[in-house]
Amino acid sequence: MRRREFLSRAILAGLGGAGLYSARGNLRMLESATRAYGPNAFSDYKALVCVFLFGGNDGLNMVIPRSNLHYQRYAAARATLAVPQARLLALTPQAGGGASDGADYGLQVSTGGDDSIGMSGLQGLFNTGKAAILGNVGTLIRPVTKAQYQSGGAEVPPQLFSHNDQQSYWQVSRANDGSGLGWGGRIADLLHDANPGAFIPMNVALNFESILHRGQSGSQYVIGSDGPRRFSYFEWDGDTREAMLALMQQGTQTHVFERSYADAVRRARENAEAVSTALETSAPLTTAFPDNDLGRQLKMVARLIKVRGVLGLKRQVYFVSMGGFDHHDRLLDEQPALLSGLSQAMTAFHQSTVELGVANNVTAFTASDFGRTLSSNGDGSDHGWGSHHFAVGGAVRGGRFVGTMPTLQNDGPDDAGWGQIIPTTSVDQYAATLARWFGVGETELDLIFPNLRNFPTRDLGFMA
C-alpha cells in the first residue's frame, strides 16, 4: 500500500468516529456560565431531536388552509401548485390553539400508490395534542416589515435564499460568526458538566457531522443508522494493521498534531466499543419503524435513548435529516412521498418514546433551509423564506398553531417580492423555546442566541 493511501485511510477512520472540529473565537462569558451547570444540575433526562429537511421544504403545501375563503386565496396564489381541497386532512386544534388568521387548516394527504398512510400520522399527533405547528418560521436578526425589506434598510441574515448559507444560519443562528459554532454546540459547551462520566458526547449526529453540533470545547459523536462505524484498518493486512496500532500507542508521538490525532482515534475506538456493547446487550424495540432512511435514523436515535443510562447521559441533542426538498419542478409529483416518509418516521419515533417511557422527556422538531415561494414557476416553487414546522413530543403543548400565519396572497402584506414570504417568527425564538425546556437558563439564552433580545416574545409557549 502506498503511503498516501495509508494516510488517507487513517484520516478517514478518525473522522468517521469523532469530531475533530476546532472552533475559534472568544466564548469566555459562556465558559464562565458553565459553572452553574455541574454534575448535579439535572436529575432527569431530556433530549432534543432536530429533523432537518435539506433543500427547502415547501411548507405552504404541507400545512394548507381548508376554510373556503382562505383556501380560495391559497389556490389563486399557488395556481398550478394548489393541492385539491378534497385532499386535505383536517387539523382539529385544542381549545384556544387555533390559527392566528381564524382559518381551519389541514395537512396534504400525501398518499398514493401503495401508501395508504401519508400525513395521517402527524395529523393524529396534532389532533391528540402531541404535536404543534410553528407558523411562518425563518431566519431573522430582528422583525422585518415588507416596507423595510423593499426599501433596502432592513437588517437581515446574510445571503438569503442561498441553500448553504441558510442551512448554516438555521443551525448557527448568529450573523457574522466566523467560528461557525452551532447553537446545539453552544448548548453542549454550557451543559457539558451535566453529563458526568458520559461515554459519548452530548451531541450525536446520524451519518455525518452537523453544523448544529459544532462547539468550542466539545465534539460531536457521529454514528451510522446501523450502529457505530467500525475502523477499517482492522480489515487491512497484518503489516498495515500493526503500523496503524503502533501509530496510535499513547506516548509514542513526537509532534502535537500526531498526538492530537492519536488521541482522537483512541477516543473514537473507545466510543464505538461502548456504544456497540450497550446496543448489542439491549432488548430490541417493539415499535415498528418505516423502512426509509429517516425511519432508520430515528430508530437508531430511539435505541440510543434506550441505553442512555448505560452511556451516562442526562442531556442529548440529536441531528437527523432527509433530503430531496428542492422542488423547482415536480412539486406535486414528488413532495407527497417525502411528506409521507417524514410523517411515518416522526410518528413511529414518538411511539417509541412512549414505549420507552420517555415521551415527556424527548422533543423532535423540524428545520429546513428556507420555505418556498408562494408563487408558482409552472411546475414548482423557488427559494423562499418563511415556512411552517412541527414540534412533536409529550412535553409539547400540542394541538396548537404557534405564531402568526402569513397572508397567502401574491404581492400581499407578507410577500417580500417574487412570492418570498417574510417570516413572522425567528429561528432564535423557536430554538430558544426548545433550549429553555432543555434546561438552559434565561441569562444564558442571550449568550447562545444573541438576537433573541431583538424580538418581543422570548418564549413561544409551545413547550410545557
Secondary structure, DSSP 8 states (H G I E B T S, - for coil): --HHHHHHHHHHHHHHHS------S--HHHHHHGGGS-TTS-SS-EEEEEEEETT---GGGTEEE-SHHHHHHHHHHHGGG---GGGEEE----TT---TT---EEEE---BTTB--TTHHHHHHHHTTSEEEEEEEE--SS---HHHHHHT-----TTTT-HHHHHHHHHH--TT-TT---HHHHHHHHHGGGSTT-SS-SEEEESS--STT--SS---EEEBTTB----GGGGS-HHHHHHHHHHHSTT---SHHHHHHHHHHHHHHHHHHHHHHHHHTS----S---SSHHHHHHHHHHHHHHTHHHHT-SEEEEEEEE-----SS-HHHHHHHHHHHHHHHHHHHHHHHHHHT-GGGEEEEEEES--B-SS--SSS--B-S-EEEEEESTTB--S-EES------TTSTTB-STT-B--SEEHHHHHHHHHHHHT--HHHHHHH-TTGGGSS-S--S-B-
